[in-house]
C-alpha cells in the first residue's frame, strides 16, 4: 500500500466533512446569493418606486390629461397640470433616431471583429470597443453640448444645436459599443462546424456570414438591439445635456425636446417629499419600468414564436 493513502484513525473520521466540502458549500452559497441578489434588488427598486408613485395614480391622476396633454406644469400655483405627451414624444423621437444610427454600425463592427479580423487587429478593436463602452454618460453629454451643438448649428444653419438630432447621435454612439460587444458574443457562440460545413460546400466568407452565421445568431443579435433600445430609452444625463430640455412635441430633428428620464433627474431634487409633484415623478419611473418590461416581453414572444415555427 502506498504511503500517500490517508487511513482514518477511528470510525468518526469517516463521517466528518473535510475542508474541501465546506469550501465547496460556501462557494455554492456565494454564487447563489450573487445570482439571486440582482432579482431581489430589481424587485425592491420597483416596490419602492411603486409605493412612492401609487398615491398620485389613485388620488390625483387624470388619465386623459396625463397621457393626452402636452402641458407639464406641476409647480403651477393656479392649476397644476401633469401632461406627459410631450415628454413621451421627446423620449420616443430621440430613441427612434438613435436606433438606426447605432444598429448598422454595431452589427457591422461585430461582424468584422468576429468573422473577418484576426490576431492583434481583433484584440485591439475589442479593447477599443470596451473602452468606448466605459465612457461615462456625462462625458457624452459634454460632447453633445460642446462639440455637436455648434457643429449642427453651422452645418444646418439652425438657431439651436441642442435638439433631437444631437441627442439621437449621442445616444447612438453610446449604445453602439454595448450592442457591438453582445452581438460579437452572439456570433462567437455559433459552432465552428456550421462555418466549416458551408466553406466545404464552396461558400465564400461573406456567404457563410450572411446565410449561416447571422441566421444562427439572430436571437443574440435581437437581444443586442433591444439592449441598445433600452439604453436609449433610459439614458438621462446625455439626453439632458444634448436635447435642449424643452417641453415640445418635435416636428423635425432640429427641435429641442425633453425626455422622461431627464425630467426626473432635473426636477426630483427640487420637489417637496410627499407632494403631487414628487409623486408624479415616481409615476414616470413606473412608466419607464412598464415600457422596458413590454419591450422585453415582446422580444421574448417573437423569439419563442420563431422557435415554434422551426419545430413545426
C-alpha positions as CSV (number, residue, x, y, z in Angstrom):
1,X,0.0,0.0,0.0
2,X,1.3,3.5,-0.9
3,X,2.3,5.7,2.0
4,X,0.2,8.6,0.4
5,X,-3.1,6.9,1.2
6,X,-4.8,8.5,4.2
7,X,-6.1,6.0,6.7
8,X,-8.7,7.3,9.3
9,X,-7.6,7.0,12.8
10,X,-11.0,6.0,14.0
11,X,-14.5,5.4,12.7
12,X,-15.6,9.0,13.5
13,X,-13.3,10.4,10.7
14,X,-15.4,8.7,8.1
15,X,-18.5,10.8,9.0
16,X,-16.6,14.1,9.5
17,X,-16.7,16.5,6.5
18,X,-13.3,17.7,5.3
19,X,-12.3,21.3,4.5
20,X,-12.9,20.9,0.8
21,X,-16.5,20.0,1.4
22,X,-17.0,23.2,3.5
23,X,-15.3,25.4,0.8
24,X,-17.5,23.8,-1.9
25,X,-20.7,24.6,0.0
26,X,-19.5,28.1,0.9
27,X,-18.7,28.9,-2.8
28,X,-22.0,27.5,-3.9
29,X,-23.9,29.7,-1.4
30,X,-22.0,32.8,-2.5
31,X,-22.8,32.1,-6.2
32,X,-26.5,31.6,-5.3
33,X,-26.6,34.8,-3.3
34,X,-24.9,36.7,-6.1
35,X,-27.3,35.3,-8.7
36,X,-30.4,36.0,-6.7
37,X,-29.4,39.4,-5.4
38,X,-29.9,41.1,-8.8
39,X,-33.5,39.9,-8.9
40,X,-34.1,40.9,-5.3
41,X,-32.7,44.4,-5.9
42,X,-34.8,45.0,-9.0
43,X,-37.9,43.9,-7.2
44,X,-37.0,46.1,-4.3
45,X,-36.5,49.1,-6.5
46,X,-39.8,48.5,-8.3
47,X,-41.6,48.2,-5.0
48,X,-40.1,51.4,-3.7
49,X,-41.0,53.4,-6.8
50,X,-44.5,51.9,-6.9
51,X,-45.0,52.8,-3.2
52,X,-44.0,56.4,-3.8
53,X,-46.0,56.9,-7.0
54,X,-49.1,54.9,-6.2
55,X,-50.7,57.8,-4.3
56,X,-50.7,60.0,-7.4
57,X,-52.1,57.3,-9.5
58,X,-55.0,56.5,-7.2
59,X,-55.8,60.1,-5.9
60,X,-54.7,62.8,-8.4
61,X,-54.1,61.3,-11.8
62,X,-56.4,62.2,-14.7
63,X,-55.6,59.5,-17.3
64,X,-56.8,61.6,-20.2
65,X,-54.7,64.6,-19.2
66,X,-51.7,62.6,-18.1
67,X,-51.3,60.8,-21.5
68,X,-53.0,63.2,-23.8
69,X,-51.9,66.7,-22.7
70,X,-48.6,68.5,-23.6
71,X,-49.0,70.8,-20.6
72,X,-46.4,69.8,-18.0
73,X,-46.8,72.4,-15.2
74,X,-46.5,70.5,-11.9
75,X,-45.4,73.7,-10.0
76,X,-48.2,76.0,-11.1
77,X,-49.9,77.8,-8.2
78,X,-53.2,78.2,-10.0
79,X,-53.8,74.8,-11.5
80,X,-51.0,72.2,-11.7
81,X,-51.1,70.1,-14.9
82,X,-49.3,66.8,-15.4
83,X,-49.5,66.1,-19.1
84,X,-46.6,63.9,-20.3
85,X,-47.4,63.7,-24.1
86,X,-44.5,66.0,-25.0
87,X,-42.2,64.1,-22.7
88,X,-43.2,60.8,-24.3
89,X,-42.7,62.3,-27.8
90,X,-39.3,63.6,-26.9
91,X,-38.1,60.3,-25.5
92,X,-39.5,58.3,-28.4
93,X,-38.1,60.7,-31.0
94,X,-34.6,60.6,-29.6
95,X,-34.7,56.8,-29.2
96,X,-36.1,56.3,-32.7
97,X,-33.3,58.4,-34.2
98,X,-30.6,56.7,-32.1
99,X,-31.6,53.2,-33.1
100,X,-31.0,53.3,-36.9
101,X,-27.7,55.1,-36.1
102,X,-26.4,52.5,-33.7
103,X,-27.7,49.3,-35.1
104,X,-26.0,49.2,-38.5
105,X,-22.6,50.4,-37.1
106,X,-22.8,47.9,-34.2
107,X,-23.7,44.9,-36.3
108,X,-21.1,45.8,-38.9
109,X,-18.4,46.2,-36.3
110,X,-19.4,42.9,-34.6
111,X,-19.3,41.0,-37.9
112,X,-15.9,42.4,-38.8
113,X,-14.4,41.7,-35.3
114,X,-16.0,38.3,-35.0
115,X,-15.7,36.9,-38.6
116,X,-13.1,38.8,-40.5
117,X,-10.5,40.4,-38.2
118,X,-7.8,38.2,-36.7
119,X,-4.9,38.3,-34.3
120,X,-3.8,41.7,-33.0
121,X,-6.3,43.6,-35.0
122,X,-9.2,41.7,-33.4
123,X,-7.8,42.2,-29.9
124,X,-7.1,45.8,-30.4
125,X,-10.6,46.5,-31.8
126,X,-12.2,44.6,-28.9
127,X,-10.3,46.7,-26.4
128,X,-11.2,49.9,-28.1
129,X,-14.9,49.0,-28.1
130,X,-14.8,48.1,-24.4
131,X,-13.1,51.5,-23.7
132,X,-15.9,53.3,-25.6
133,X,-18.5,51.5,-23.5
134,X,-16.8,52.6,-20.3
135,X,-17.1,56.4,-21.2
136,X,-19.4,58.0,-18.6
137,X,-22.7,59.4,-19.9
138,X,-21.9,62.8,-18.6
139,X,-18.8,62.9,-20.9
140,X,-21.0,62.1,-23.9
141,X,-23.3,64.9,-22.7
142,X,-20.3,67.3,-22.8
143,X,-19.5,66.1,-26.3
144,X,-23.1,66.8,-27.4
145,X,-23.1,70.2,-25.7
146,X,-19.7,71.5,-26.6
147,X,-18.9,69.8,-30.0
148,X,-22.1,68.6,-31.6
149,X,-24.1,71.7,-30.7
150,X,-22.0,74.3,-32.7
151,X,-21.4,71.7,-35.5
152,X,-25.2,71.2,-36.0
153,X,-25.8,75.0,-35.9
154,X,-23.1,75.7,-38.5
155,X,-23.8,72.7,-40.8
156,X,-27.6,73.0,-41.0
157,X,-27.9,76.8,-40.3
158,X,-30.3,76.4,-37.3
159,X,-30.5,78.6,-34.3
160,X,-30.1,75.9,-31.7
161,X,-28.0,72.7,-31.9
162,X,-29.3,71.1,-28.8
163,X,-32.1,69.1,-30.4
164,X,-33.4,65.6,-31.3
165,X,-30.6,65.2,-33.9
166,X,-27.9,66.0,-31.4
167,X,-29.3,63.7,-28.7
168,X,-30.0,60.9,-31.2
169,X,-26.4,60.9,-32.5
170,X,-25.0,60.9,-28.9
171,X,-27.3,58.1,-27.8
172,X,-26.5,56.1,-30.9
173,X,-22.8,56.4,-30.2
174,X,-23.4,55.5,-26.6
175,X,-25.4,52.4,-27.4
176,X,-23.1,51.1,-30.2
177,X,-20.2,49.7,-28.0
178,X,-22.6,47.6,-25.8
179,X,-24.5,46.4,-28.8
180,X,-21.3,45.5,-30.6
181,X,-19.9,43.5,-27.6
182,X,-23.1,41.5,-27.2
183,X,-23.6,40.9,-30.9
184,X,-20.0,39.8,-31.2
185,X,-20.5,37.3,-28.4
186,X,-23.6,36.0,-30.2
187,X,-21.7,35.4,-33.4
188,X,-18.9,33.7,-31.5
189,X,-21.5,31.3,-30.0
190,X,-22.3,29.9,-33.4
191,X,-20.5,26.5,-33.6
192,X,-17.5,26.4,-35.9
193,X,-18.9,23.3,-37.6
194,X,-21.6,25.5,-39.3
195,X,-18.9,27.6,-40.9
196,X,-16.7,24.6,-41.9
197,X,-19.7,22.9,-43.5
198,X,-20.6,25.9,-45.5
199,X,-17.0,26.5,-46.6
200,X,-16.7,22.8,-47.6
201,X,-19.6,23.4,-50.0
202,X,-17.7,26.3,-51.7
203,X,-19.3,29.3,-49.9
204,X,-17.3,32.4,-49.6
205,X,-16.6,34.1,-46.3
206,X,-19.4,36.7,-46.8
207,X,-21.8,34.0,-47.9
208,X,-21.0,32.0,-44.7
209,X,-21.7,35.1,-42.6
210,X,-24.9,36.1,-44.4
211,X,-26.6,32.7,-44.9
212,X,-25.2,30.7,-42.0
213,X,-23.8,32.7,-39.1
214,X,-26.3,35.6,-39.0
215,X,-29.5,33.3,-39.1
216,X,-28.0,31.1,-36.4
217,X,-27.1,34.0,-34.1
218,X,-30.3,36.1,-34.7
219,X,-31.6,35.6,-31.2
220,X,-28.5,37.0,-29.7
221,X,-28.5,39.8,-32.2
222,X,-32.1,40.7,-31.3
223,X,-31.0,40.8,-27.6
224,X,-28.2,43.2,-28.5
225,X,-30.5,45.5,-30.4
226,X,-33.1,45.5,-27.5
227,X,-30.3,46.4,-25.1
228,X,-29.4,49.3,-27.3
229,X,-33.0,50.5,-27.4
230,X,-33.3,50.2,-23.7
231,X,-30.1,52.2,-23.2
232,X,-31.5,55.0,-25.4
233,X,-34.9,54.9,-23.6
234,X,-33.4,55.0,-20.2
235,X,-30.5,57.4,-20.6
236,X,-30.5,60.5,-18.5
237,X,-27.5,62.8,-18.4
238,X,-26.6,62.8,-22.1
239,X,-30.2,63.5,-23.1
240,X,-30.5,66.2,-20.5
241,X,-27.4,68.0,-21.9
242,X,-27.9,67.4,-25.6
243,X,-31.6,67.6,-26.3
244,X,-32.3,71.2,-25.2
245,X,-34.6,70.1,-22.3
246,X,-37.6,72.0,-23.8
247,X,-41.1,70.7,-23.4
248,X,-42.1,70.3,-27.1
249,X,-43.6,67.7,-29.4
250,X,-41.0,67.6,-32.2
251,X,-41.9,68.1,-35.8
252,X,-38.3,68.0,-37.1
253,X,-34.9,66.6,-36.0
254,X,-33.8,70.2,-35.1
255,X,-36.5,70.7,-32.4
256,X,-35.5,70.8,-28.8
257,X,-37.2,68.2,-26.6
258,X,-37.4,66.9,-23.1
259,X,-37.2,63.2,-22.1
260,X,-38.9,61.4,-19.3
261,X,-35.6,60.5,-17.6
262,X,-34.2,64.0,-17.9
263,X,-37.4,65.4,-16.3
264,X,-37.0,63.1,-13.3
265,X,-33.3,64.0,-12.9
266,X,-33.9,67.8,-13.3
267,X,-36.9,68.1,-11.0
268,X,-36.7,65.5,-8.3
269,X,-34.2,67.4,-6.2
270,X,-36.5,70.5,-6.1
271,X,-39.7,68.8,-5.0
272,X,-41.3,68.6,-1.6
273,X,-41.4,65.0,-0.4
274,X,-44.9,63.6,-0.5
275,X,-46.3,66.4,-2.8
276,X,-48.1,65.6,-6.0
277,X,-45.1,66.8,-8.0
278,X,-42.9,64.4,-6.0
279,X,-45.3,61.5,-6.6
280,X,-45.8,62.2,-10.3
281,X,-42.1,61.9,-10.9
282,X,-42.1,58.4,-9.3
283,X,-45.1,57.7,-11.6
284,X,-42.9,58.5,-14.5
285,X,-40.4,55.9,-13.1
286,X,-43.2,53.3,-13.0
287,X,-44.0,54.1,-16.6
288,X,-40.3,53.6,-17.6
289,X,-40.3,50.2,-15.8
290,X,-43.5,49.3,-17.7
291,X,-42.2,50.3,-21.1
292,X,-39.0,48.3,-20.5
293,X,-41.0,45.3,-19.5
294,X,-43.2,45.5,-22.6
295,X,-40.1,45.7,-24.9
296,X,-38.5,42.6,-23.3
297,X,-41.8,40.7,-23.3
298,X,-42.3,41.5,-27.0
299,X,-38.8,40.3,-27.8
300,X,-39.4,37.1,-25.8
301,X,-42.7,36.4,-27.6
302,X,-41.0,37.0,-31.0
303,X,-38.1,34.7,-30.2
304,X,-40.4,31.9,-28.9
305,X,-42.7,32.3,-32.0
306,X,-39.7,31.7,-34.3
307,X,-38.6,28.7,-32.3
308,X,-42.1,27.1,-32.6
309,X,-42.1,27.7,-36.3
310,X,-38.8,25.9,-36.6
311,X,-40.1,22.9,-34.7
312,X,-43.2,22.8,-36.8
